[in-house]
Amino acid sequence: MLSWGNSAVIIKSVYLDPGLGDADIFVPLEFLLEEVDKRTSDPLEQSDQVEGEGGQILLVAPSFSDWPAGSQDLRQAYPLPGEKEGYRILSIGRQIYVQGTDFRGLLYGIGYFLRKAVYAGTLQWEGASISTAPDKPVRGHQIGFRNTANSYDAWTPGQYEQYLRDMIVFGTNSIENTPSYGEQSPHFTLSRRRMNVELSRLSKKYRLDYWIWTPIEFDLRNREKAGAYLRRQEELYRALPRLDAVFIPGGDPGDNPPERVLPMMEQMARTLKKHHPEARLWLSLQGFSPQESQFVYDYLARQSPRWMGGLVAGPGSPPMAETRAALPEQYALRHYPDITHTVRCQYPNWWWDPAYNFTLGREPINPQPRRYRNIVRHTEEYTDGFITYSDGMHDDLNKMIWSQLGWDKATDPGDLVKDYANYFLDSHMADRIADALFALEQNWDGAVKYNGSVTGTLRLWQTVSRDRELDNTGNEWRWNMYLLRAYYDALVRKRFIYEEKLEQQANAVMQKSKELGSAAVIDSVKGILNRAESYVEHDPWKDRIYSLADELFREIGYQSSVPLYRAKNPERSAILDFVDRPLNNRWWIESEFERISGWTESRKVERLVQVGSWETPGKGSFYDDVGNVYKSPHVVKLQAPDNDPLFELSDNPGFDWWEEGYSKARLSWMSSMRWPVMQYRGLDPGARYIIRLTGVGEFYTYADGQPLEAVTERKETGEIIELDVPRTLTRDGTLRLTWQNKDERHLNWRQHSRLNEIWLIKEAL
């Protein structure tokens, strides 16, 4: 290990390249000096003299030739790559040479040094020599300055610059802004126009590719709106110091067919060329029908437009393999993966416990290195790279994982997470912190009730937080973010276990309604369920969650609440607003009490008994909340997330979003599948069974492959359907239920048929 104090120096003058001016030379030097200075007590010094005694870091040009004697074998073993953005690092005695193939390569070489260095008061170096170049030419992230984001909209140019540096360290070469999308944010630090220019200027400074995402949200047949759109585009192009690519989503948002979108892009291309001659336009096929996608493929093959850079594969696009096969060779295919959301998204979490869905929601702090490594592994062969979809800082680790896997797909995610912990959190405890980050991902595996590691994860984060050295990197927000998630998960688990017991007690009382009477039962049940309100009212975990969220808002503008921090809406990372949301059916039970208030006593009692025995249909009968990993014992879970991360072979539960997360519907009606495979064993061969189900839409049910009565009249949430099962099918003691997957692509996803609950009821003969 090399260890340097004040003797560590940077040789500025060694980086001599005729293509670089003084300002360009200063950028990598400033980058290295300042980032090391943030992490050590001894700042690096600059020198114009190459000396053999002191530890030195030399930034050298591609043409550099004044190598130390005896280094030829090492240089041959680690040659300077010929590919763009490549670099090599040579460790020769007490001197570290960082040499880039080009300007970007030098930055990425510095980034490698920074990732692998150890910050222990003084700067230490354990790394070996290396020669490397990236696998993918496009490695970027969308960090749009817009109200939809849960943090970017609150940033200053200085915060953006720091984050560009952070991403460069992990190999990012592109950023994408959303310069004209959505309403103004109450958190904007600059006008949208000024920040657009600032982001472009910063991209130019670090020579990152600058992309803009500019949807067409009006009917292109409207000439007046089309003309205004083109004028706004030209005004934007003229103002930006750097612009490399303009991305037009075909849909999400947008609703124009390609025969109108492509001519508009031709006009945009002519305008773009006047201000940025090398920039290209890109198009996604999101929302296009198979016929419309084929129209695009045919257009590219026939016209070969030089202004087109390629296509983008995003949510709702055709399969990447299909697009890659149909795309002419001269055009690139860029992945647009959603690394920011957990449900109702391109890559939903695999069998996520509803307790997390109802509280953490769609946009929580979500470090998931294993999961995204698998997605990269299953998609990278089709693409020329990616610019991920992100709406905030909650997915920070995911960005770094994707950037490095875009550089080298074979990199072990364990090494990547350790690098992240070492560089951003604490060098002294990088291994322990890496374990803690992986533990956060493990918190979401399986049923929260049975995942005892959730509490252990919190203890681990509490321990490393207590033991860590004083932070001076400006990255305190990362600590607070992961600590917040650890506390939140543990509180959810604690609450769920307690509130489930309360509901079980309430159900037992409701089942005695005939003996006790409706009035006494309702009073008793309300008293039982109301205990949840005081259970965590003064819990120190909850207090810590609020204090961490407040610190995150001050540090990076992270908006974890609508009323407290003016998040755009409850679905945009507003996890504080659901920290008390019932994890049992309390709201639904209370609404049932209101609904039956005017009924006769006999009807009240009947309904109370039904509510109390909802999930316990009796001896020999079975119940499944089909979208709940904890309550779906008869659902066949076909594939594990490791070998089917894109859900090409498996079905996965979905979660509805009603009344902005505050729906009082039964919880089982907000999770669903289309369509599960149900397998029952141990049935009574001599009994008769009926199927009872709730769901939405139409149902074409098959029992052991035999069609049962079709439900062709659309059903709404909560309606109960019953179907007879022929006794001949259960005589062997087993039953397999399946459903016809009717084509409903013409419907909005909210109208798609889906199942919520299934009972298999044993009837008395």
N, C-alpha and C positions, 0 to 999 in steps of 0.2 A: 504494500500500500504506500502510495506517495502521500505525504502529509506536508502541507505548506502553511506557514504563518504569513508574516509580512514579506517573506522572501518570494512569494508567488507573484509573478509578473506577467503582464500581457505584452507581447511584442506587436505594437501597432504597425510599424513600418514594414514588416515582413509581408503583409498582405498588399502586394503590388499587382494591379491588374489594369492594363490600359483602358478597359471598358468601364471602369468605375471612377467616379469622382470622389472628392473628399467626403461629401455627405453620405454617399453609399458606403464608403469604407467605415464611416463612423457608426452606422446602424448596427452591424454585428458586434462591434467592439463595445458600444454602449449597452447592447443587449446582454452580453456576457458579464461585463463589469457590474451592472446594476442588479442582475438577478443573483449573482454570487454574493454581493454585498448585503442583500436582504436576508441571506441565510447563514452568514458567518459573522464573527466578531472582528475579523481581520480583513479589511478591504484589499482587493487586488491592486497592485500598482502597475503603472505603465512604464515601459522602457523601450528604447530604440536599439539596445545592445543585446545580442544573443550571447549569454554566458552559460558555461557548463556547470557551475556549482549550484546556483539557486534553482529552485523549481520554477519552471516556466511553462506557459501555455502559448503556443504560437499559432496565429491564424494566418494560413499561407494560401497564396494564389494557386490556381491550377498550373501555372507555368513555373512555379517555384522549383529551384534546382540546387540550392545551397544546403544540401542535406549533410548531416554529420557523417564522418568517416565510419565505415563498418555497418551502415544501415541498409545496404543494398539488398541483402537477403530479406529483411523485414519488408522493405518496400515492394519487392517482387511477390512476397506472400500476400500482401494486402495492397493490390494495385488501386489506383484511383479509378473509380467506375467511369465508363464511357457514357452511361445513360444520364439524362437530365436529372437534376436534384440529388445525385449521388454524392457521397462523401467518404472519406476515410479518416481514421484517427490512428496515429502511430505513437506508441509509447516508447520513447528512446531515452533510456536513462531517466533523468529527472525532468525531461522535456516531453510535453504532449503537443503533437502537431495535429491541428484540425485543418483539413484541406477539402474544399468543396469542388465538385465538378463545375459549379456555377454559383451565383450569389445565393440562391435558395439552398443549394447543397451545403454551403458554409453555415447557413442558419441551422439546418437540420443536424449538421455535425456538432455545432454548439449545443443544440437541444439534447443530443445523445449524451454529451459530456455532462450537462446539467442533470439529466435523469439519473446517471450512474454515479455521480459524485456523492460523497458523504459529507454532510454538513455537521461537524462536531466542534463548533467554535471556530476551528480552522478548517480550511478546505482540504478534503482528502479524496484520493482517487484510487479506486479498486479496479477500474475497468481495464480490459485488455485492448489490444489493437483490433481494428475492425475496418472492413470495406463493404459498403452496402449501397443499394439503390432501391427505390420504391417499386412495388409490384404494380400499383395502380396510378395512373396519371391524374386522377381526380380524387381528392381526399378532403372533403369539406363539410361545413355545418351551416345551417341556417340560423342566424342570430339576428332576426328581424327587429327593427325599431318600430314596434307597433303596440297598440293597446292590448292585443290578445296575449302578448307575452306576460309571464308572471314576474319578470324582473328586468329584462333588457330595456323596457321602456323607461326605467328609472335611472339609467346609466348616463354618466358623463363620457365625453371622448376619452378621458384618461382611463376610465374603467374599461372601455372597449379596447384601448391599446394594450392594457395589461392582459386582457383575456386573449387577444390575438397572440401575444407572446406565449401565454400558457399553452395554447393550441399548437403553435409552431414547435414547441419543445417535444410534442408528441407526434409531429409529422403532418399537421394540417397544411394544405396549400391553397384552400379556397374558402371564402365565406360568401354567404348569400343574404342579401337584405331584402326587405319587403317595403319598398320606398313609398308606396302610395295606397297601402291597404288599410281599410278600417278607419274608425273614428279616432279623434285625438285622445291621447291618454292624459289623465290628470297628473301623471308622474313625469311627463316629458321634461327633460332638462334643457333641451334645445328645440327649436322648431324642427318639424320633420325634414324640411328642405335642407337646413343647415347640417343636421345629423347625417343625412344621405351623403352630403359632400365630405363630411369628416370621415365617415367610414370608407369612402372611396379613397380619400387622401391617405388614410392609414394603410389601406391595402397597397397603395402605390409605394409607400415608404418601405414596407416589408416584402414587396413584390409578390403579394398574394393575389390570386385571381379573384376578381370582384364580380359576383353574379347578382342579378336582381330578379325577383319573382314578381311578375306583373300580370295578374289575371285579367281576363276580359269578361266583365260582369254585366254586359248589356247585350241586347240583340244587335248583331252586326249589320242587320238590314237597315238599321236606323243610321242614315248617313250623317246626320248632325252629330250624334254621339260618337260615331266612328271618327269623324274629323277632329272633334275635341280631344279624343283619346290620343290620336296621332300627334296633335300639337303638344299635349302634356308630355308624351314620350320624348319628343325632340327637346323640349325644354330641360327634361331630366338628363338626357344624354349630353347635352351641351354643358351642363353644370358639373358633371362628374369628372374628376381628374383621371380616374382609371375606370374602365368598364370592359370586361372580358366576355360576358355572356348575359343574355336576356332569356329568361325561362317563362314560357306561356303554358299554364296548366290547361289541359283540354276541359277539365271539370274540377270541382272542389276547390274554388268555385268556377263557374262558367257553364254555359249551356248552349254553345254554338256548335254546329257540326263542322267537321274538318274542311268541307268544301267552302266554308266561309272563313274559318280561322286561318288557313294557309294563305289565301290572298292578302289578308290583313298583315300577316307576318312578312310577306314580300314587301309591302309598303314600309313596314317598320324597318326592314333590313336596309332599304335605301337610305332612310334617315340615319340609322345607326352607323352606316359606313362613312357618312360625312364627318362624324365626330370621333369614332373609334373604329378605324378601318379593319382591324384584326378581330373585332368582336363578332360573335356568332349568336344566332337564335336557337333555342331548344324548345321542344314541344313534348308534353306528356299526353298519353292516351287515356288519362283518367276519365271515366264515365262514358267513353266511346263504346258503341256496340261493336261486335265482331266485323260487321260490314264497314263501319266507319274507320276502324283500325286498318282494315285492308285498303281502304281508300288512301290512307296516309302512306302505307308501304308502297303502293303502286305509284303514288305521286313522287316519292323519293327515287324510286327506281327509274321512272320515266324522265323526270325533270333534272335530277341531280343538282339541286340548288347549292351553290357554293356558300351561301349565307347561313345554311343550316349546319349546326354543330352536331346534332344528334337528337335522340329521343330520351325521355325520362320515364323510368318505371316507378310509379308511385302507387298509393292506395287506390284500388279500383281500376288499375291498369290490367291489360292482358298479361298472362304469364310471361315472365322474363325470357324463358327458353323460346317461346313462340316469337316474341319480338326480335330477339337476337337472330333467329334463323331467317326472319323475313327482312331484316334491315340490311340494306346495301353495305358492303364492307367499309366504305369510306366514312360512314357515320358511326359515332360512338353511342353507347347505351349507358346512361347514368342511372344508378339506383337512387331512389328518394325514400329511404327507410325512415319510419317513424320510431325514434328512440325515446320519445318523450311521454307516451301514453301507455296505459295499462289495460284499458277496456274500451270498447267501441272504437277500435282503431285497426291499423294494418296488421299488427302483431300483438294480439291480446295475450295477457298472462295465461299460462296453462293452468286450467282448473283452479282459478284464484278463489280463495274463501270469500263468500259474500260479506263476512264481517269486515274485511279490508275494503271491499268494493264500496260498502255503504259509508265508510268513514274516510279512508285515504282517497277514494275516488279515482278519477281518470288521470290525474296529473300530480302524483305525489313524488317525493324524493325517491328515486328508483335506481340505485346502482345495481346493474345486472350483468356482470362480465361473462358469466357462463352462458347465459341465454343469448346474448348478442354475438358471442363467438360462434355459437351454433348457427345463427341466422347468416352470418358472414360466410361460414363454411358451405351453406346450402345455396348461396346466391352468387358468390363472387365469380364463378366461371362464366357467367353470362354478361358481366358488366365491365366497363372501363373505369369504374370507381363509383363514388357516391357523394352526394351532399345530403346530410341527414336532415330530417324535419325535427326541429326543436322549438319549444316555446318557453325556455327559461333555463335556470341554472340547476334545477333538480336532477337533471340527467348528465351532470358534469362528467362523472366517471365514464359514462357510456360514450361520450364524445371522444375521450382520450383512447378508449378501447378501440373504437372504430378507426380512428386515425392511424393507430399503430398496426392494426390488422390490415389496413389498406397499404401499409408499407411492406409488411411481411405477414402473410396469412398464417404462417406456421408458428408464429410467436405464441408461446405459452401464456394464457391469460393470467396465470399466477405471477409470472414475471412482470407483466404489464401493471397489475394491481400493486405489486411491491414498488415498482418505479413511481407510480402515482403517490403512494403513501410516503415514499422517501422524499420526493420532490415537493409535494404540496403540504404534507402534514407533519412528519417528524422523522428525520433520518435515524435517530437512535432506536426507534421502535417500529421500523418499516415492516418487519415480518409480522409483528403483533397487530398492527393496524390493517395490514392486508387481510389477515384472518378475520378481523372485525368487519371489514367491508364484504367479504364473502359471506359472513354470517348474516348480514342484513339481507342479502339475496335469499339465503336459506330460510329466513323467517317466513317467506311467502310460500314455502313448499307444503302442500297438503292442508289438512284441517288445522286451523289455528288452535283449537282446543287441545289437540294431541301433539302439537309442536312445542315441546318443552324447551327447545333451544331458544325460543324467543326471549325468555327472561334471562337466559345465559348470555345472549347477545347484548342485552342492556348492561349486564354486569361487566362484560368485556369492554364495552365502550366507556363505562364509568371508570374502569381501572386504567385504561390507556389515557383517558383524559386527565386523571389524577397524576399519573406518572410522567406525562410528557414534559419536555423542556419548554421554557417560555417561547412562545411563537413570535417571530419577528418578520414573517414573510408577507404579511398582508393577506393571509389566507385563513384567518380565523373563521370566516364564514363557512368554509368547508367543514371544519370541526363541528360548528354549531348545526350545520345541516344534517350530518350523519348522526349526531347525538340526538337531535330532535326525532329522527326516524326511529331510533332505537327505543326512546321513551314512548313514542306513539304506538309502536307495535306492541310493546309490553302492556300498555294501558288497554289497548283493544282486547288483548287476550284476557287480561284480568276481568274486564267488564263483561266480555262474552260469557265466561264461565259463571260469573255471578248472576247475570241477567237470565241465562238459560235456566238456572235453578229457580229463579223467581217465577218464570213462566211455567215451569213444571209444577210448582206449588199452586199457581193460579189455575192451571188446567185440572189438577186434582180436586180443587174446590168446585169448579164448574161442573164436573162430572157428578157431583152430589146435589145438583140443583133441585131434583125432585124431592129430596128430603129437607133441604134447607130453605127453599123458596128463592125466587129470583132476586128480591131486594137484598136479602142477607148475602147472597153470593156476590152480587155486583159490588157491594160495599167492601166485602172481604178481599175480592180480587183487586180492586183499586188500591187498597191499602198495601197489598203484597207488591204490586208492580211499582208503586210510588217509592218503594225503598231504594230503587236504582238512582233516584235523583240525589240522595244524600251519600251514596256509596263512595263516589270519587270527588265529591264537592270540594273537599280540602286535601285531596291526595297530593303529596309532593311531586309525583310524576306529572300530574296535570299542570301544576304550577310551573314546573321546569319547562314543559312544552310551550307554555305561553311566553315565558321569559326568553327562550331560545328563538321563538318566532319573532319576537320584538327585536332582538338583536339582528336577526337576518334581514329584517326590513330596513334597519338603519345601515347595515353594512352593504347590502347589494340590492335593496329595493324589492326583496322577495315578498310577494303579496299572498299571504296564507289565509286571508280573511277578506270577505267583501265589506262588512261594516268597519272593521278595524283598519284595513290597509288598502281598501278600494281595489281589490281584485276585480277583474272585468265581470266575472260571474262565478257562481259556486263551483262550476266544473273546472275552473282554471286554478288548480292548486289550493283552493280554499279549505284546507284540511282542518283549520281551527273551527270552522263553522259546523263541523260534524263530529267534533270530539265527544259530544254528549248524545249523539243520535242513538236512539234505542237499538240494541242488537238482538232484541227479541221482538215479539209481535205486540208489544204494549200498545202502540198507536192504533193498530188494527182492532185489537180487542176493545179498546176504549171507544172507537168509532162504531163498533158493533153494539155496544151498550147504548149509544145514542140512537142508533137505527131502530132498535127494538123497543124504545121507551114507550111507544104508544100501543104496543101489541098486548094481546090478552096474556094472562099468566101462563096458560098452557103452552102457547106459542113461544113465549120468552124462555120457559124452561127447556123446551125442545131445542131451541137455538143455542142456548148456553151449553147444553150437554154436547151438541154437535161441535161447537167451537172448542170445548175442552178436550174432546177426543179426536181432534182433526188429524193428528199424526199418529194416533194409536187406534187403528181400525179394528182391533180385536184379535184373539188367538187364531192363528192360521192365516191371517191376512197380512198384507205388506203395503208399505208406504215409501215413496221416493219423492223427494224434492229434487227433480232431475238435474238442475243446474248447480246444486250445492254439493261440493266435494265431501262434505261431512254427512250429508243425508241422502246419498244416492247409492246405496249398497248394491242395487241390481242393475245399474247402468254399466255397460261394458266400456271401459276406458281403453280404447284401441291402441293408442301409441303414446309413448313417453315423449316429453318435450325434446330430449336430446336427439332423437332420430326422426322427429317430424315437427320441427320448429315452425314451419310455414302452414301447418294444419292441412296438408294436401291429402292425408290419409285419415285424419281423425276429425271428429266433431269436437267443439269446445263450447262451454257455456257462454251465453251472452247475458248482459245486465242492462235492464231498461233504466232510463233516467227520467223519472216523472217528477213534476212539480219541483224541478231543480234540486232533487235529492231529498225532498221533505215529504214525499208521498206517504200517506197513512195506509196504503194497501198492505196486504199480507206480504211478508218478505219473500216468500216462495213464489209470488207472482211477479217479482222483479228479476228473478234469475230464470233462465230458460235454455233449451237446446232445440236444434232442428238438424237432424233428428237423432235421438239416441237409439241404441240397441239395448233392450232389456232382457236379462236372463234370470229366470227363476228356477230354483231347485228345491227339492223337499216338499213338493205339493202333495196334498192328499189325493190319491188316485180315485177315490170314490166321491169326491166332493164336486160341487158346481162352483165356478168362479165367474165373477164379472169384473170388467175393467172400468175404473172410474178415473177421469182425468180432468185437469184444467189446462187451459192454454188459450191461444189466440189463432183465429183463422179457420182453415179447413183441415180435416184429419182423415187420412186413408191408412187405416191400421191393419197390420198383418200379424196373425198369431201362427207361429211355426210355418210361415210362408203362405198361410191361407187368409184371404181378405175377409175382414169383418165388415160390419155395416159402415159405409162411408158417411162422414159428416161433411156435407157439401154446403150447408148454410153457415156462413161465417159466425164464429163464436168470439165473444169478447172476454177480456180478462176476468177471471173469477167464476165464469159460468162452468157448471159441472156437467160432464157428459158421461153416460154409462153405456157400455157395450157388453153383450153376452159373449162368453167364450164357450165354444162347443166342448162338451165333456170329453169327447174323443181325443182332444188335444192335450189334456192334462192327466190322462190315465197312466202315463209313464213317469209322472211326478215332476215333469219339467215343462217349461213354457218359454218361448223366445218371442219377444214382441219387436216389430220393426214398423217403419212408416214409409210410405211413398214420398220421395223428395220431389214435390211438385215444383215446376219451374215458375218462380215468381219474380224473375229479374225485372219485370216491367213495373213492379211495385216498389215504393219507398221501403227501405229496410224496416221501418217501424211497423209496416203492414204485413211483413212476412209471417207466415204461419209458424208457430212454435209451441212447444210443450213446457208447462210449468211443473205440474205434479201428476203422479200416477199412483193409483191404488190398485192392488189386486185383491179383491174382496172374496173371502170364502163364505159362501151362503149355506145356511142350514137346509138340509134336504127335507 
